[in-house]
């Protein structure tokens, strides 16, 4: 993906939410894993509370 496309995508996403550009792929993947863990924990908690 070229720089112009990345810049345009960031501008579009900023219309909806806050955009954080990771300095490298390793950082981006680590953030993604942490976000997925947080989502899974929240879902598990709500499921437990419903029981």
C-alpha positions in Angstrom: 0.0 0.0 0.0 1.5 3.3 -0.9 1.8 6.4 1.4 -1.0 8.3 -0.5 -3.5 5.5 0.1 -2.6 5.1 3.8 -3.0 8.9 4.3 -6.4 8.8 2.6 -7.6 5.9 4.7 -6.5 7.7 7.9 -8.5 10.7 6.9 -11.6 8.6 6.3 -11.3 6.7 9.6 -10.7 9.9 11.5 -14.3 10.9 10.5 -15.5 8.0 12.6 -13.0 7.4 15.4 -9.5 8.3 16.7 -6.7 6.9 14.6 -3.4 5.8 16.0 -0.7 4.9 13.5 1.7 2.2 14.8 5.3 2.8 14.1 5.7 -0.8 12.8 3.8 -4.0 12.1 5.0 -5.6 15.4 3.5 -2.8 17.5 0.3 -2.9 15.5 -0.1 -6.7 15.9 0.6 -6.4 19.7 -2.1 -3.8 20.0 -4.5 -6.0 18.0 -3.8 -9.0 20.3 -4.4 -6.8 23.4 -7.7 -5.4 22.0 -8.9 -8.9 21.2 -8.1 -10.2 24.7 -10.0 -7.3 26.2 -13.0 -8.0 24.0 -13.0 -11.7 24.9 -12.8 -10.9 28.6 -15.7 -8.5 28.4 -17.8 -11.0 26.6 -16.9 -13.8 29.1 -17.7 -11.5 32.0 -21.2 -10.6 30.6 -21.9 -14.3 29.8 -21.0 -15.2 33.4 -23.1 -12.5 34.8 -26.1 -13.7 32.8 -25.9 -17.2 34.3 
